[in-house]
Amino acid sequence: MIPNTPIRTDRIAADIDALAAITEPGRPYTRRAFTPMFLEGRKWLEKAMREAGAVTRIDAAGNLVGTIPGKRPELGTIMLGSHSDTVPDGGRFDGIVGIVAALEVARGLLDRGMVLDHTLEVVDFLAEEVSIFGVSCIGSRGMSGTRPAEWLARTADGLTLEQGISQVGGEARLPAQRDDIKAFLELHIEQGPVLQDEKLDVGVVTAIAGITRLEIIVEGRADHAGTTPMGSRKDALTTAAWIALGVEELGRALASGEAHFAATVGEFGMTPNAANVVPARVRMLIDARAERRDDMDRFVDELDRGVAAIAQKTGVTVSVPRIVSDNQPMPCNAELLDVLDAACETAGARHRRMASGAGHDTAWMARITRAAMIFVPCADGRSHTPDEFATSDDIALGASVLLDAVLALDTKLQGNT
């Protein structure tokens, strides 16, 4: 137990172990949305929510919601949560710690016989990870009214997304956007090494980086690898390699500033992909992430110019980088950041402010309410792997920060709704 709080480390550890056991046989830890294992995990969560004093339901967007009515429900709702789905062969902590910490806050209040003035809700968002339908954050986009209508017709395994939402208990065609949520907080593992490297307990998240993905096609010419002189080739691969190095150099330059930035050539395919043929064509997909939009705009502009210069130098045709997807960065609420900083001080948690380079449900909830996140350390920054690990003590300290923030907000928001 964390001193001076009702947060219990043993309950947190037991919850994580229980959910980790619900996995596809031989594939730890795999509990993908819209699968029987996911639904089994939700049954466990529903029982745990009820034991914490909540009334449970599945909302129209397919989210599992546990509600503990407040003494003055007209004040609105303080919501806590994250997601219980995993990537294939993922970890025990990504998303799960946010729900477990939220449950522990609810149990801690119950243990002390405390009822908030605001209604408290614990939520498990549907399909935060990229699902079988090829899209992510389905539940939080649904709750925030930002899920594209055309997504419902997406198909996978003979199922439409609309049918998938129905199978988990939702009603996708009904409006799901909420107007009663006064604040949303999400606890998550950092999925990076900063907190561990700096020996800190908590990261107070200032913003969730925007993600832009760009496709580049390099068109060279297939020739015999043994007979075509080196000076006569139009090698798509060497041109693509110059571009990849340019992406790395530009990304490092932008990351050297105060704001978070990262750029990765994440997909790379060439044809004909034969040892004795000069590569004829390369497709590249770039993933760029920026805390500040002007950094992303600069990246795209300089990438355009750099690609054109490389194409001119090599004599190979290169397409103008095509934006495949483009999500704006989402700042967290400044008022909540101050509350979280103060809660860290109260809990004795060494902390710093930092941006998130990964996407989270918070980014969508921030479109309809005050929203913020806290990070807890994970070993070596590893995530989306069975090796992902966070200590129960670190999670419990984060949960204590979460509890202190909820108690502060229950008072503060009454005069600021």
C-alpha positions in Angstrom: 0.0 0.0 0.0 1.2 3.5 -0.8 1.6 5.5 2.5 -1.3 7.8 3.4 -3.5 6.6 0.5 -5.9 3.7 0.1 -4.1 2.6 -3.1 -3.0 -1.0 -2.8 0.0 -2.4 -4.8 -1.1 -6.0 -4.3 -4.5 -5.4 -5.9 -2.9 -3.7 -8.9 -0.5 -6.7 -9.3 -3.3 -9.2 -9.0 -5.4 -7.3 -11.6 -2.6 -7.2 -14.1 -1.8 -10.9 -13.6 -5.5 -11.8 -14.0 -5.8 -10.0 -17.3 -2.5 -11.3 -18.6 -3.8 -14.8 -18.1 -6.6 -14.1 -20.6 -4.7 -14.5 -23.8 -4.7 -16.6 -27.0 -3.0 -19.9 -26.3 0.7 -19.8 -26.9 0.6 -16.0 -27.8 1.3 -13.9 -24.7 -0.1 -11.4 -24.5 -2.8 -11.3 -27.3 -6.3 -10.0 -26.7 -7.2 -8.2 -29.8 -10.5 -6.2 -30.1 -13.5 -8.1 -31.6 -12.1 -11.5 -30.6 -13.5 -14.0 -28.0 -10.4 -13.3 -25.8 -11.2 -9.6 -25.8 -14.8 -10.3 -24.7 -13.5 -12.6 -22.0 -11.3 -9.9 -20.7 -14.2 -7.5 -20.7 -16.2 -10.0 -18.6 -13.4 -9.9 -16.0 -13.3 -6.1 -16.1 -17.1 -5.8 -15.8 -17.0 -7.9 -12.7 -14.1 -5.9 -11.2 -16.0 -2.6 -11.9 -19.1 -3.9 -10.1 -17.0 -5.0 -7.2 -15.6 -1.5 -7.0 -19.1 -0.1 -6.7 -19.9 0.8 -10.3 -22.9 0.1 -12.5 -21.7 -1.2 -15.8 -23.0 -0.8 -19.4 -21.7 -0.9 -23.0 -22.3 2.5 -24.7 -23.3 3.0 -28.3 -19.7 3.2 -29.4 -18.8 -0.2 -27.9 -17.0 1.1 -24.8 -17.3 -0.7 -21.4 -18.3 2.0 -18.9 -18.5 1.6 -15.1 -20.4 4.4 -13.4 -20.4 5.4 -9.7 -23.0 8.1 -9.3 -21.9 11.3 -7.5 -23.8 13.1 -4.7 -24.5 15.9 -7.1 -24.7 14.2 -10.5 -25.8 17.4 -12.1 -22.2 18.6 -11.8 -21.2 16.1 -14.5 -18.7 13.3 -14.8 -15.0 12.8 -14.1 -13.8 10.0 -16.3 -10.8 7.7 -16.0 -9.6 4.9 -18.2 -7.7 3.5 -21.1 -8.0 0.3 -23.2 -7.8 -3.5 -22.6 -7.1 -4.6 -26.2 -3.6 -5.5 -27.2 -1.5 -5.7 -30.4 -0.6 -9.2 -31.5 2.0 -10.7 -29.1 1.9 -7.5 -27.2 2.4 -6.6 -23.5 0.6 -6.9 -20.2 0.7 -3.2 -19.5 -0.1 -1.0 -22.5 -3.6 0.3 -21.9 -4.2 -2.2 -19.1 -2.5 -0.2 -16.4 -4.8 2.8 -17.1 -7.9 0.7 -16.5 -6.4 -1.0 -13.5 -5.3 2.3 -12.0 -8.7 3.8 -12.6 -10.3 0.7 -10.9 -7.9 1.1 -7.9 -9.0 4.8 -7.6 -12.6 3.6 -7.4 -11.8 0.9 -4.9 -9.8 3.3 -2.8 -12.7 5.7 -2.6 -15.0 2.8 -1.7 -12.6 1.6 1.0 -12.7 5.0 2.6 -16.5 5.3 2.3 -16.0 8.4 0.0 -18.5 9.4 -2.7 -17.5 12.2 -5.0 -19.8 15.1 -5.7 -19.2 14.4 -9.4 -20.1 11.1 -11.0 -17.0 9.0 -11.5 -16.7 6.7 -14.5 -14.1 4.1 -15.4 -14.0 3.3 -19.1 -12.4 0.6 -21.3 -12.3 2.1 -24.8 -13.0 -0.2 -27.7 -10.1 -1.0 -30.1 -7.5 1.7 -29.2 -4.9 -0.4 -31.1 -5.1 -0.9 -34.8 -7.9 -3.4 -35.2 -8.7 -6.1 -37.7 -10.5 -3.3 -39.6 -7.3 -1.4 -40.1 -8.3 1.6 -37.9 -7.7 2.5 -34.3 -9.2 4.4 -31.3 -12.7 3.3 -32.5 -14.3 3.7 -29.1 -12.9 7.1 -28.1 -13.6 8.4 -31.6 -17.1 7.2 -31.2 -17.6 8.7 -27.8 -16.2 12.0 -29.0 -18.3 12.0 -32.2 -15.2 12.0 -34.4 -15.5 8.5 -35.9 -15.9 8.8 -39.7 -19.3 7.4 -40.8 -17.8 5.5 -43.7 -15.7 3.5 -41.2 -18.8 1.4 -40.3 -18.7 -0.2 -43.8 -15.1 -1.4 -43.4 -14.8 -5.2 -43.6 -12.6 -7.8 -42.1 -13.1 -11.6 -41.7 -16.5 -11.3 -43.3 -17.6 -8.7 -40.8 -18.3 -5.0 -41.1 -17.2 -2.7 -38.3 -20.8 -1.9 -37.6 -21.5 -5.5 -37.0 -18.3 -5.8 -34.9 -19.5 -2.9 -32.7 -22.9 -4.6 -32.4 -21.3 -7.9 -31.4 -19.5 -6.3 -28.4 -22.8 -4.7 -27.3 -22.7 -1.3 -28.9 -25.2 0.4 -31.3 -23.0 2.1 -33.9 -25.8 4.0 -35.6 -26.9 5.7 -32.4 -25.2 9.0 -31.3 -22.5 8.4 -28.8 -21.0 11.9 -28.2 -21.1 12.9 -24.6 -21.6 16.4 -23.2 -21.5 15.6 -19.5 -17.8 14.8 -19.1 -16.0 17.6 -17.2 -12.6 16.0 -17.2 -10.8 12.9 -18.5 -7.6 11.5 -17.2 -5.6 8.5 -18.5 -2.7 6.7 -16.9 -0.3 4.9 -19.3 3.1 3.4 -19.5 5.5 5.8 -21.1 6.5 3.4 -24.0 9.8 5.2 -24.0 13.0 5.3 -21.8 12.9 9.0 -20.6 11.5 8.5 -17.1 13.7 5.5 -16.5 16.8 7.2 -17.7 16.1 10.4 -15.7 15.0 8.3 -12.6 11.6 9.9 -12.4 8.3 8.5 -11.2 5.7 10.3 -13.4 5.5 12.1 -16.7 2.8 14.8 -16.9 1.9 14.7 -20.6 1.6 18.1 -22.2 0.5 17.0 -25.7 -0.1 13.9 -27.9 1.9 14.3 -31.0 0.2 14.6 -34.4 1.0 11.7 -36.8 1.5 12.3 -40.5 2.2 9.4 -42.9 3.6 10.1 -46.4 4.2 7.8 -49.3 7.0 8.1 -51.8 7.3 6.1 -55.0 10.7 5.8 -56.7 10.6 4.7 -60.3 13.9 3.5 -61.8 14.6 0.9 -64.5 15.2 -2.8 -64.3 18.5 -3.9 -65.9 20.8 -6.8 -65.7 22.9 -6.5 -62.6 26.0 -8.0 -64.1 26.1 -6.3 -67.6 24.7 -2.8 -67.0 27.6 -0.4 -66.3 27.5 1.4 -63.0 27.3 4.8 -64.7 24.4 3.8 -66.9 21.9 2.6 -64.2 18.7 4.1 -62.9 18.7 2.2 -59.6 15.5 2.9 -57.6 17.0 1.5 -54.4 20.0 3.7 -54.2 17.9 6.7 -54.8 15.5 5.5 -52.1 18.4 5.0 -49.7 19.4 8.6 -50.2 15.9 9.7 -49.3 15.8 7.5 -46.2 19.0 9.0 -45.0 17.6 12.4 -45.7 14.5 11.6 -43.6 16.8 10.5 -40.7 18.9 13.7 -40.9 15.9 16.0 -41.1 14.2 14.2 -38.3 17.2 14.5 -36.0 17.5 18.2 -36.8 13.8 18.8 -35.8 14.1 16.6 -32.7 17.0 18.8 -31.5 14.6 21.5 -30.5 12.4 21.7 -27.3 9.4 20.0 -28.8 9.0 16.3 -29.6 9.6 15.2 -33.1 10.4 11.8 -34.7 10.5 10.5 -38.3 10.8 6.9 -39.5 10.8 5.1 -42.8 8.6 2.4 -41.5 7.6 0.6 -44.7 10.0 -0.2 -47.6 9.4 -2.5 -50.5 11.1 -2.9 -53.8 10.6 -4.7 -57.1 11.6 -6.9 -58.7 13.6 -7.8 -55.6 16.0 -10.2 -57.3 19.7 -10.5 -56.7 20.7 -10.2 -60.3 18.3 -7.3 -61.3 18.9 -3.6 -60.8 15.9 -2.4 -58.6 13.2 -0.9 -60.7 10.7 0.5 -58.2 10.6 1.3 -54.4 7.7 2.3 -52.3 8.4 4.0 -49.0 6.1 5.0 -46.2 7.2 7.6 -43.7 5.8 8.0 -40.2 6.4 11.5 -38.8 5.3 12.7 -35.4 5.3 16.2 -34.1 4.2 17.9 -30.9 4.0 21.2 -32.8 2.2 21.6 -36.1 4.8 24.1 -37.5 7.5 21.4 -37.1 5.4 19.0 -39.2 4.8 21.7 -41.8 8.5 22.3 -42.0 9.3 18.6 -42.3 6.9 18.2 -45.2 8.2 21.3 -47.0 11.9 20.3 -46.6 11.1 16.7 -47.5 9.5 17.9 -50.8 12.6 20.0 -51.6 15.0 17.3 -50.6 13.3 14.6 -52.6 13.3 16.8 -55.7 17.1 17.5 -55.2 17.9 13.8 -54.9 15.9 12.9 -58.0 17.7 15.6 -60.0 21.0 14.3 -58.8 20.4 10.6 -59.5 18.2 11.0 -62.7 15.6 8.7 -61.2 11.9 9.6 -61.2 10.6 10.2 -57.7 7.0 11.1 -56.8 6.1 14.1 -54.8 5.6 12.8 -51.2 1.9 12.0 -50.9 0.1 12.5 -47.5 -1.7 9.3 -46.7 -3.0 10.3 -43.3 -2.6 13.4 -41.2 -3.7 13.9 -37.6 -3.2 17.2 -35.8 -1.3 17.3 -32.5 -3.5 17.5 -29.5 -2.4 19.6 -26.5 -3.6 18.5 -23.0 -5.6 20.8 -20.9 -3.5 23.4 -19.1 -5.7 23.4 -16.0 -5.4 19.7 -15.7 -1.7 19.8 -16.1 -1.4 22.1 -13.1 -3.7 19.8 -11.1 -1.5 16.8 -12.0 1.7 18.6 -11.1 0.2 19.4 -7.7 -1.0 15.8 -7.3 2.6 14.6 -8.0 3.9 16.9 -5.2 1.2 15.6 -2.8 2.1 12.0 -3.6 5.8 12.6 -3.4 6.3 11.6 -7.1 9.4 12.9 -8.9 8.0 14.2 -12.2 8.5 16.2 -15.3 6.3 17.4 -18.2 6.8 15.7 -21.5 5.0 15.1 -24.8 3.7 11.7 -26.0 5.0 10.5 -29.3 2.4 7.7 -29.4 -1.3 8.1 -30.0 -3.8 7.6 -27.2 -7.6 7.7 -26.6 -6.9 11.0 -24.7 -6.2 12.7 -28.0 -9.9 12.1 -29.0 -11.4 12.8 -25.7 -9.6 16.2 -25.6 -11.9 17.2 -28.5 -14.9 17.2 -26.2 -13.6 17.8 -22.7 -10.6 18.8 -20.5 -8.2 15.9 -20.9 -4.7 15.0 -19.8 -2.4 12.0 -19.2 0.2 10.8 -16.8 3.0 8.3 -17.7 4.7 5.8 -15.5 8.0 4.2 -16.3 8.4 1.0 -18.3 11.6 -1.1 -18.4 14.0 0.2 -21.1 11.1 1.9 -22.8 10.0 -1.4 -24.3 6.4 -1.7 -25.5 4.3 -3.8 -27.9 6.3 -6.8 -27.0 5.9 -9.6 -24.4 9.0 -8.1 -22.7 7.0 -5.0 -21.8 7.2 -4.4 -18.1 6.3 -1.9 -15.4 6.6 -2.4 -11.7 3.5 -2.6 -9.5 5.0 0.0 -7.2 5.4 2.5 -10.1 1.9 1.9 -11.2 0.6 2.3 -7.7 2.4 5.6 -7.3 0.8 6.7 -10.5 -2.6 5.6 -9.3 -2.0 7.7 -6.1 -1.3 10.7 -8.3 -4.5 9.9 -10.2 -6.6 9.7 -7.0 -5.2 13.0 -5.6 -6.0 14.7 -9.0 -9.6 13.3 -8.9 -10.1 14.6 -5.4 -8.8 18.0 -6.3 -10.9 18.1 -9.5 -14.1 17.1 -7.6 -13.7 20.4 -5.7 -12.1 22.6 -8.3 -14.6 21.9 -11.2 -17.6 22.8 -9.1 -16.6 26.5 -9.6 -15.4 26.0 -13.1 -17.8 24.0 -15.2 
